């Protein structure tokens, strides 16, 4: 989840208002994917803990 938030810094426009649109699109996709994986990891961990841990 932390990595997904870190991509925001790369998506900010520079002082001239220019940025690489292709790179921005890629980073947005990466941010979404990283967020989904982080959420899945949290869900799986919560499920395991609720089930009493790994046997």
C-alpha positions in Angstrom: 0.0 0.0 0.0 2.9 2.3 0.8 4.3 1.9 -2.7 1.0 2.7 -4.3 1.0 6.1 -2.5 4.6 6.7 -3.4 3.6 6.9 -7.1 1.6 10.0 -6.5 4.9 12.0 -6.2 5.9 10.9 -9.6 2.6 11.9 -11.1 2.9 15.5 -10.0 3.5 18.0 -12.7 6.9 19.8 -12.8 7.0 23.6 -12.3 6.6 24.1 -16.1 3.4 22.0 -16.1 4.9 19.3 -18.3 5.1 15.6 -17.8 5.3 12.4 -19.7 1.8 11.2 -20.4 2.8 7.7 -21.3 4.8 7.4 -18.1 1.9 8.9 -16.1 -0.5 6.3 -17.5 2.0 3.5 -16.7 2.4 4.8 -13.1 -1.4 5.0 -12.7 -1.8 1.4 -13.8 1.1 0.4 -11.5 -0.5 2.3 -8.6 -3.8 0.5 -9.1 -2.2 -2.9 -9.4 -0.1 -2.3 -6.3 -3.1 -1.2 -4.4 -5.1 -4.3 -5.4 -2.3 -6.6 -4.4 -1.9 -4.8 -1.0 -5.6 -5.1 -0.3 -5.6 -8.8 -1.2 -2.6 -9.3 1.1 -4.4 -7.6 3.9 -7.6 -9.6 3.3 -5.6 -12.9 3.2 -3.8 -12.1 6.4 -7.0 -11.1 8.2 -8.6 -14.3 7.1 -5.6 -16.4 8.3 -5.6 -14.6 11.7 -9.4 -15.1 12.1 -8.9 -18.8 11.4 -6.3 -19.1 14.1 -3.2 -18.8 12.0 -1.4 -21.2 9.8 -1.5 -24.8 11.0 
